[in-house]
Amino acid sequence: MQAQRGFSLVETLATVAVLLSGLAAAAAALVQAIRLEVEVAAVARSVRLARDLAEELRALPRPDSALPGTLAGQSPEAACVSLPAACGAESAVRDLLADWPLRVRSRLGPAASGDIRLAGEDPSRVMVYLQPRSSAAVIELQVAP
């Protein structure tokens, strides 16, 4: 009897099955990597946006170096009663806070949200909360010197 050459149908099917399972695993890993890349990009955009806000708030100091009262929820008029020279900074902070939700949605998408609040007892710290899509990036900003 002569030895047969080539592969049997069972060997070929087994090889194809192993190859397909390997390709499926690689595709699943690729999909996961792309999903994580999108989430990391959203967090990076959030951090950049928060840094932009921090720099703008730092550029608007009151003449007495106090934290703008508008950040604590006061009206600009009430916040600058004690120091009339601070009225410009207080008004600019009010405008910046009014523009903040629009910026968040325009840069991070319509499902994104953001909030700015004082951080507890320390009046020189401000918390900026950003939630891009499904993940949340909480960034704490030091806005007063």
C-alpha positions in Angstrom: 0.0 0.0 0.0 1.1 3.4 -0.8 1.1 6.2 1.8 -1.3 9.0 1.1 -0.1 12.6 0.9 -1.9 15.7 2.1 -4.3 16.5 5.0 -7.4 14.7 5.9 -10.8 16.5 6.1 -10.7 16.2 10.0 -7.3 17.8 10.2 -8.3 20.7 8.0 -11.5 21.3 10.0 -9.5 21.2 13.2 -7.0 23.7 11.8 -9.7 26.0 10.6 -11.5 25.9 14.0 -8.3 26.7 15.9 -7.6 29.6 13.4 -11.1 31.0 13.8 -11.0 30.9 17.6 -7.7 32.7 17.5 -9.1 35.4 15.2 -12.2 35.8 17.4 -10.1 36.3 20.4 -8.0 38.8 18.6 -11.1 40.7 17.4 -12.5 40.8 21.0 -9.2 42.2 22.3 -9.2 44.8 19.5 -12.8 45.9 20.3 -11.9 46.2 24.0 -8.8 48.2 23.2 -10.8 50.6 21.0 -13.4 51.0 23.8 -10.7 51.8 26.3 -9.1 54.2 23.9 -12.3 56.1 23.5 -12.8 56.3 27.3 -9.2 57.5 27.9 -9.6 60.2 25.2 -12.8 61.4 26.9 -11.0 61.6 30.2 -8.1 63.4 28.6 -10.5 66.0 27.1 -12.1 66.4 30.5 -8.7 67.1 32.1 -7.8 69.6 29.4 -11.2 71.3 29.8 -10.8 71.5 33.6 -7.2 72.9 33.3 -8.5 75.5 30.9 -11.1 76.5 33.5 -8.5 76.6 36.3 -6.2 78.8 34.3 -9.1 81.2 33.4 -10.1 81.4 37.1 -6.5 82.0 38.1 -6.3 84.8 35.6 -9.2 86.6 37.3 -7.9 87.3 40.8 -9.5 89.8 43.1 -7.3 92.7 44.1 -7.4 91.3 47.7 -6.3 87.8 46.5 -9.5 86.3 47.9 -11.4 83.6 46.2 -14.1 85.2 44.0 -17.4 85.2 46.0 -19.3 84.3 42.8 -17.8 80.8 43.1 -19.6 80.4 46.4 -22.9 81.3 44.9 -23.0 85.0 45.7 -24.1 87.5 43.1 -21.3 89.5 41.6 -22.8 92.7 43.1 -22.9 91.2 46.6 -19.5 89.6 46.3 -17.8 93.0 45.4 -19.6 95.1 48.1 -16.6 95.0 50.4 -14.1 95.8 47.6 -15.5 97.7 44.6 -12.3 97.0 42.6 -13.2 93.3 42.6 -16.4 93.8 40.7 -14.7 93.1 37.3 -13.3 89.8 38.5 -16.6 88.8 40.1 -18.6 89.6 36.9 -16.0 87.7 34.8 -16.3 84.6 37.1 -20.1 84.8 36.8 -19.9 84.8 33.0 -17.4 82.0 33.1 -19.7 79.9 35.3 -22.7 80.6 33.0 -20.7 79.5 30.0 -19.3 76.3 31.7 -22.2 73.9 31.0 -22.1 74.9 27.3 -18.4 74.3 27.1 -18.7 70.9 28.7 -21.4 69.7 26.2 -19.7 71.2 23.2 -16.3 69.6 23.9 -17.4 66.4 25.6 -20.7 65.7 23.8 -24.3 66.2 24.6 -24.4 63.5 27.3 -21.6 65.0 29.3 -22.2 67.1 32.4 -20.1 69.3 34.6 -20.3 71.1 37.9 -18.2 73.5 39.9 -18.3 73.6 43.7 -16.2 74.8 46.6 -14.3 72.0 48.2 -15.6 71.7 51.7 -14.0 73.9 54.4 -11.0 75.1 52.4 -12.3 78.3 50.5 -9.2 78.3 48.3 -10.0 75.0 46.6 -12.6 74.4 44.0 -13.9 71.0 42.8 -14.7 70.6 39.1 -16.8 67.5 38.3 -16.9 66.3 34.8 -18.8 63.2 33.6 -18.0 62.4 30.0 -20.2 59.7 28.7 -20.2 56.6 31.0 -17.1 57.4 33.0 -16.6 60.2 35.5 -13.4 62.2 35.9 -13.3 64.2 39.1 -10.6 66.9 39.1 -9.8 69.1 42.0 -8.5 72.5 41.1 -6.5 75.0 43.2 -7.8 78.3 41.9 -6.5 80.8 44.5 -2.9 81.4 45.2 
